[in-house]
Amino acid sequence: VLESQDLQDSIKPQKVEFHSLDFNTTLHWQPGWAREARDALYFVQYKVYGQSTWQNKDSCWGIPSRVCDLTHETSDIQEPYYGRVRATLSGVYSNWSLSSRFTPWRETMIGPPMVTVVHSSKSLTVKLQAPHSPYKRKRGSKITMTNYYDLLYQVFIINNLLDEQHRVLVYEGKDKVIKIQDLRPGVSYCIVAKTYVPMLDRSSAYSSRQCTVL
């Protein structure tokens, strides 16, 4: 009995946590500390905070993977959720490991905007597109993150003559098209942008660089 009790403890999943970007939400965990735990299979359940019954996530039932997509199950973005995972190995089941409470609207990370740059001789026109959520309108188009948050765009310019790392904020606001004037012809400029949520005081990562020579 002791051996199966030891095995039960040593395969119990560790660090069960939600990761979420633009409401694409997955539950992640680490294997138990036993070396054999790498061969364990996992079972995932989830529930809304305050509910008494746990729901099985059928596609994450007896899986070797250590990640489970719960985007669809956490689509009520103001609700707090929990996830939990247990492991099985050689006919022994571990206890459940519980995640922290997760509220999508508060905790999802916002992605950077898509950036397109069009240049003329002395100016750049920057076009910004908000990141998309995984949720769709009735007609099938994906709903952008501006539906859920008051988003601002932060646009930075990098003058490659001066310094690769020196980003200058040239715009912050809601416009999707901005124009940067009075630039020098023949100089290479790069644009990067972030999405910023004032209410949560949270910024996205930088977008990928869009570089051009005027």
C-alpha positions in Angstrom: 0.0 0.0 0.0 2.8 2.4 0.9 4.4 2.0 -2.6 1.2 3.0 -4.4 0.8 5.9 -1.9 4.3 7.0 -2.7 3.6 6.7 -6.4 0.3 8.6 -6.0 2.2 11.6 -4.4 5.1 11.5 -6.8 3.1 11.6 -10.0 0.8 14.4 -8.8 0.9 17.2 -11.3 2.7 20.4 -10.3 2.2 24.1 -11.1 -1.2 23.9 -12.7 -1.8 27.3 -14.2 -3.8 29.2 -16.9 -2.0 30.9 -19.7 -4.1 33.2 -21.9 -3.4 35.5 -24.8 -6.3 37.5 -26.4 -8.7 35.0 -24.7 -7.0 32.0 -26.2 -6.7 30.1 -23.0 -4.9 27.0 -22.1 -4.2 25.1 -18.8 -0.6 24.1 -18.3 1.1 21.8 -15.7 4.4 20.2 -14.9 4.8 16.4 -14.3 5.2 15.1 -10.8 8.7 14.8 -9.3 9.1 11.0 -9.9 11.2 10.2 -12.9 8.5 7.8 -14.1 6.0 10.6 -13.9 7.0 11.6 -17.5 5.0 8.6 -18.7 1.8 9.5 -16.8 -1.5 10.3 -18.5 -3.5 13.3 -17.4 -7.2 14.2 -16.8 -8.5 17.7 -16.8 -11.6 19.2 -15.2 -12.8 22.8 -15.0 -15.6 24.8 -13.3 -16.8 28.3 -12.7 -16.0 29.6 -9.3 -19.0 29.0 -6.9 -20.3 25.9 -8.8 -20.2 22.6 -6.9 -19.7 20.2 -9.8 -16.6 19.9 -11.9 -16.9 19.3 -15.7 -14.7 16.9 -17.5 -12.8 18.2 -20.5 -13.3 15.2 -22.8 -10.5 16.0 -25.3 -8.1 16.2 -22.3 -9.1 13.0 -20.7 -6.2 10.5 -20.4 -3.8 12.5 -22.4 0.1 12.4 -22.4 0.3 16.1 -23.2 0.8 18.7 -20.4 -1.4 21.4 -21.9 -5.2 21.6 -22.4 -7.1 24.1 -24.5 -9.9 25.6 -22.4 -10.7 28.6 -24.7 -14.2 27.5 -25.4 -14.9 26.6 -21.8 -13.8 30.0 -20.4 -15.7 32.1 -22.9 -17.8 33.9 -20.3 -14.9 36.3 -19.8 -16.1 38.0 -16.6 -16.5 34.7 -14.7 -13.7 33.3 -12.5 -12.7 29.8 -13.3 -10.7 27.0 -11.8 -8.9 24.1 -13.6 -7.6 20.9 -12.0 -5.5 18.0 -13.2 -4.8 14.5 -12.0 -2.3 11.9 -13.3 -2.4 8.2 -13.6 0.4 5.7 -14.0 0.5 1.9 -13.6 -3.1 1.8 -12.4 -2.5 4.4 -9.7 -4.3 7.8 -9.7 -2.8 10.9 -8.0 -4.9 13.4 -6.2 -6.2 16.5 -8.1 -3.9 19.5 -8.4 -5.8 22.8 -8.5 -5.0 26.0 -10.4 -5.4 29.5 -9.0 -8.6 31.3 -9.8 -8.6 32.7 -13.3 -10.8 35.5 -14.7 -10.2 35.9 -18.4 -11.1 39.6 -18.7 -8.7 40.5 -15.9 -5.9 38.2 -16.7 -5.6 37.5 -20.4 -2.6 39.1 -22.0 -3.3 41.4 -24.9 -1.3 40.8 -28.0 0.4 43.6 -30.0 -1.4 45.2 -33.0 -0.7 44.2 -36.6 1.4 46.9 -38.2 1.6 47.9 -41.8 3.9 50.8 -42.9 3.6 52.7 -46.1 6.2 55.3 -46.9 6.5 58.4 -49.0 9.5 60.7 -49.4 9.4 62.4 -46.0 6.6 60.6 -44.1 5.4 57.2 -42.9 1.8 56.1 -42.7 1.3 53.5 -40.1 -1.8 51.3 -40.2 -2.8 49.4 -37.0 -5.1 46.5 -36.6 -6.2 45.3 -33.1 -5.6 41.6 -32.2 -8.5 39.2 -32.7 -10.2 37.2 -30.0 -11.1 33.5 -30.8 -14.8 34.4 -30.6 -16.8 34.9 -33.7 -19.8 37.0 -34.8 -22.8 35.3 -36.2 -21.6 35.9 -39.7 -18.3 34.2 -38.9 -15.8 37.1 -38.6 -13.6 37.1 -35.5 -14.4 39.7 -32.9 -11.4 42.0 -32.2 -10.1 42.8 -28.7 -11.4 46.4 -29.0 -14.8 44.9 -28.4 -13.8 44.0 -24.8 -11.4 46.7 -23.8 -10.8 50.4 -24.3 -7.6 49.9 -26.2 -5.0 52.5 -27.0 -2.2 52.0 -29.5 1.4 53.1 -28.7 3.6 53.6 -31.8 7.3 53.9 -31.5 9.9 54.8 -34.1 13.5 53.6 -34.2 16.0 55.7 -36.2 18.6 53.1 -37.2 21.2 55.8 -37.7 21.1 56.7 -34.0 20.6 53.5 -32.0 18.9 50.2 -32.6 17.5 50.0 -29.1 16.3 53.6 -28.8 12.5 53.7 -29.4 10.8 57.0 -29.4 7.0 57.1 -28.6 5.5 59.1 -31.5 1.8 58.3 -31.0 -0.6 57.1 -28.3 -4.3 56.9 -29.0 -7.1 55.1 -30.7 -6.5 56.0 -34.4 -5.9 53.1 -36.7 -4.0 55.1 -39.2 -1.4 57.6 -38.2 1.1 59.7 -40.2 4.6 60.5 -39.0 5.9 63.6 -40.8 9.2 65.4 -41.4 11.4 62.4 -41.6 14.8 62.3 -43.4 15.0 60.8 -46.9 17.6 58.0 -47.2 17.4 57.1 -43.5 16.2 53.6 -42.4 13.4 53.8 -39.9 11.6 51.0 -38.0 8.2 51.1 -36.5 7.0 48.9 -33.5 3.7 49.2 -31.7 2.0 48.0 -28.5 -1.6 47.7 -27.4 -2.2 49.4 -24.0 -5.2 48.9 -21.7 -5.4 52.0 -19.4 -8.1 50.4 -17.1 -5.8 47.5 -16.2 -2.6 49.4 -16.8 -1.3 46.6 -19.0 0.7 46.7 -22.2 1.2 44.0 -24.8 4.6 42.9 -26.1 6.0 44.9 -29.0 4.8 44.1 -32.5 7.4 42.8 -34.9 9.5 45.5 -36.5 8.4 47.0 -39.8 11.4 48.8 -41.3 11.7 51.0 -44.4 14.1 53.4 -46.0 12.5 56.7 -47.2 
